[in-house]
Amino acid sequence: MPYFIPNSSELEKYLTIGSRFSAVFIFENGEEYSGQCSFTGMKKDQYLIFEITARTLESLITYKADISSSSSGIQVIIRGFADTESGHIIAFRTQLLGIRSAFSWLMFVEFPERVEAKVVRKDKRLKINLQTEAAFGKTAAIVVVRDISVSGCCLYVEQDIELHQGDEVKVKLQFDNLSEPLQLCTIANWRKNGAGYSVGMTFNRPIALSDQLRLELLQYSPLNL
């Protein structure tokens, strides 16, 4: 994948608070353990902070790893999808600095020297702010469509709903220039966002994002004035 040498400003474009990533822990003896983490913040150009689950922590302890300091020798490979306009998958290798408890388990890693990034969404997203309805299985919910593209959309959901990758969801998208108002989607990913969740959806069949529909969507675009 193409790569860049990051500084904090560049990396902030790819790391959004609450974004979920996979983490592969590589120990000095060559053993590996894979877990999950969520980005929670950074100290500019010094280190990154990720929240890990208690299960991941327990597994690291099982490996008898010294997780309290940077002398552990544990390398960490972080991979995941970045919430960028073009849609990127990113990956970087770093060093574990330590794990601390502060309401949750926080993992501190060195600021990466190099980050690989590749565009995975060929169709550009249009930012909108549209309240509508969606059916998550048998559960109906009021959602806000935050962006839309040929291949999918992002929903903001405040209602407490069980989310599973690959689940089918019906989203009501009623526009004059869209022939099918009810779109069948599957959940691609999700992350915690404020009081709710941002849920990435993939349309089961791409929509025709015509110039007329793009113009119609402008009335739902958020304005920064």
Secondary structure, 3 states (H helix, E strand, C coil): CCEECCCHHHHHCCCCCCCEEEEEEECCCCCEEEEEEEEEEEECCCEEEEEECHHHHHHHHHCCCCCCCHHHCCEEEEEEEECCCCCEEEEEEEEEEEEEECCCEEEEEECCCCEEEEECCCCCCEEEEEEEEEEECCEEEEEEEEEECCCEEEEEECCCCCCCCCCEEEEECCCCCCCCCEEEEEEEEEEEECCEEEEEEEECCCCCCCHHHHHHHHHHCCCCC
